[in-house]
Amino acid sequence: MADRAGPVLPPWGRAGLRRHPGPLAVYAHGGFVSQAVEERMDLFDWAPVLRAGRRLARYDARAHGRSTGRPGDEDYTYTSHAADLIALLDHLSAMVPVDAIGMSMGCGTCLHAAVRAPDRFSRLILLLPPTAWTTRDGYSRANLTAAEAIERDGTAGWLVGRSQAHPPAVVADVPAFRPTPPEALLPFILRGLARSDLPPPVALGSLRCPALVMTWVDDPGHPVSTAVALAGHLPRAELHLSRTRADIRTWGTRIADFLTGSRP
């Protein structure tokens, strides 16, 4: 991976970036997955966004998928991922504000990037906001414990625990996946996530771009309470809550309609 101080390739590298033609929208995926894994998960379809004329740039976060990474907890915090996203905009020569879409960890990435550089974003689409603020402590402690266990005993137990976890009923049909980061980097990624949180409400209140917050029910890692609170803290946000798999399949169309302003 390129050192952050060096003027070489962005940390995701050429292999981790996928682009389409049209006005620019960027997408940041969730933790432990990748572009390829999310395609296999088949949560929703990007085709409506492409038909809406957007130039969609999807990339693998550092150490995920086909992107490289290095040891170091701070490389995997939301704020570091946000710095990568802003570097991506520079890499793509984005001279005008862009639309940003983020899922889970990617939601934190987009929000921190928008707080840091608000003039670079025109709209935010925030999918599955991760547990935040008052509900974050338990998640952080679990990640720190997992990082210690992996360093002490290896990854086998952690991977078994992940495979035995029950997904929310609304996405019970989504296939399980193996984490894409290298096993040697998992403790650093877990500690980076443990040290992360969404921006404080006062910072969110300064964002003036329209935002669409979407989540589903019965997911402790992405509680509805966080999505509701996030939509309340953002001055120009709307919230969509999905209770069925069929409704989740409409997310691609809802995103496209939000980006183009074509909602009824």
N, C-alpha and C positions, 0 to 999 in steps of 0.2 A: 504494500500500500504506500502511496505517496505520503511523505511527511507533510503535516499541515503547513509548515513554514516554507515548503519547497514550491517552485513554480511549475511543477510537472502536472501530470494528469490528475483530475479530481479523484478522490479515494475510491469511488465505485469503479473506475476504469472504463474503457470503451465497451467491454463485454457486458457490463451491468446496465446499459442504457438502451432503451428502445423508443423510437420516435415515429410519429405519424405526421402527415401534412396538416396545415391549417393554423388558425390562431392558437397560441400556446396555452395548454393546460398541463400541469404537472401532477403526478400521482405518487404518493409515498405509502408503501405497504405496511402491514403490521409486523410485529416482532416474530422472529424465528422462521418466517416464510420467505418468499421471493416472488418475482413475477411468475415464474413457471409453476410454482406450487399454487399460487392463487388461481391460475388458470385451471389447474386440476380440481381445485375446490369448487369452481363453477358457482360462486355465490351470486354474481350478477354479470350481465353482458355489457361489454364496453362498446358494442356496435352503435347504440343510440348516440353516444358521445361523439364517435367518429362521424356518424351521419349528420350530426349537428355542426360539422365543419371544424371541430377542434383539432389542433395539432397536439396530440397527447404524448407526453414524455413520461414514460414509466422507467423506473430504475431500481436496482437492487441496493438496499442500504448497505453500508459498510459491514463487511464480514458475512453478509447474507447472500444466498444464491451464488451468482458468478462474480460478486464483488469481493475485494480483498479486505483484510483487517489485520490488526496487530494487538498484542496484549496492552491493556490499559483501560481501567474502568471508565475514565472520563471520555474516552472515544465513543461510548455507547449511551450517553445521556441524551435526553431529548434536545438539550441545547446544542450538543455536538452534531446531532442529526440535522438540526435546523441550520447550522452553519454549512453543512454539506448541501442542503437544499438551496441555499442562497448561492453557494459556489456553482451549483448546477445551472442556475439561472444565468450566471456570468458565462459559464461554459457554452450555453446556448445563445448567448448574445441577446438576452431578453431585455430590450430597451424600454418596453411599456409594461404596465402591470399585467400579471398573469393570473389565471384561475388556479387554485391549489386544492387538491383532493387528498385526504389522508385517512387511512384506516387504522384505528387503534394506536399503536406506536406512531404511525404516520400522522394521526390526528395531533398528537403532541408535537411532532416535527413541524407540521404546518402552523400550528398556533404560535410556537416559539419563534418561527421564522417571521410570521406576520407581526408579532410584537417588536421584534428586532428591526424589521425593515418594512413598515406598513405600506410605504409607497410602491412596493414591488408587487402587491397583490390586489386583484380586483374583486374576487369572490373566494369564499372558503366553503368547501364541502367537507364536513367533519363526520366520518363514519365510525360508529362504535367507539365513542370517547372512552378511554380507559379510566378505571377507578381513580379518583382524584381527590385532593384536599382532605377532608375529614375521613374519607374511606380508604385513603392510600396506605396508611401505616401497616395494616395487616399484609397487604400485597408486598410491600417493601421488605418486611421481616421475613416473609416466606422466600423471597428471592435471595436474600442474604444467607439464609439457612441452606438453600439449595446450592449456592455457590460454594459454601464451605464443604458440604457433603460431596460435591463433585471433585473438589480438589483433594479430599481425603480418601474417597472410596471409588472414584471414577464415575462415569455417566450412567451406568446400567440402571441403578435404582431410580434416578431422576427420570430416565426415559420410560421405565415401566410405569411410574406414577403418572406421567403425561398420557401414556397409552390407555390407562385405566380411567382417566377423567371422563365424565359424562358431559357431552356438549349440550347446550340448551336445546330443548325439544324442537324449536323452530328451525334448527339447522342440524338435526340429528342425522340427516342423509349426507352431510358433507363428509368426505372420506378423511381419515386420520393421515397425518403426514409426519415424517421425521424432520426435526429441526435442520435448517439448511446451514447454519454457521458451523465451522470446524469445532470439534469437541474441545480442543485445547483453548478455544476462546469463549466457551459458554460461561465460565465463572465471571469473566470480565463483563460480558453482556448482561448477565443477571445482576451484577452489582451496579452497572450503569443504569439499568432500569430501576433498581431499588433507589437510586439517588435522584430519580426524575419525578417530576410532577407537572401537571398543566400549569401554565402561567397563573399568577395570582389574579383574583377577580378584578382588582383595580386596574391591572394592565390590560385585561380583556375589555374592560369598559372603554378603553381608548381607541379600540378598533372600530372603524367606520364602514368597512366593506360589508356587503351583504353576506350572510352565512346560512347554510343549510346544515342542520344537525340531524343525523339519522342513526337510529339504534334499534335493537330488538329486545324482547323481554327475557327475563329469567336467566341472565348471564352475570354471575357475581363479579367477574373480571371487568365487565363493561356495564355497570349498573345503570338502570334508567334514571336513578337519582342524579348521577353525574351529568347525563345528557340534558336533563331538565335544568339543572343548575347552570350548565354551560350556556344553554340557549338564553337563560335569564341574564347572564352576565354580559353577553354580547349585545350591543345596542341594536343591531339590525339582523336578528336571527329568527329562523323558524325551525320548528321541531317536527320530525316525522318518526312515529313509533310503529314498528312492524310486529305483529302478533302471529303471522303465518309465513310459511315458506313462500307461498305464492306472492305475498306482498313484497318480500325481500327481492324476488325476481324482478320487481318493477323498479328497483333502485337505479339501474342504468338509465331508464327513461326519465325518472324523476331528476337525476343529475343533469341530463341533457336539457330538460325543460327549464331547470333552474339557471343553467348557464346561458341559455338563449332568451330567457324571459318570456317563454311561450306557455307558461302555466295558465290555466283558466282563472 
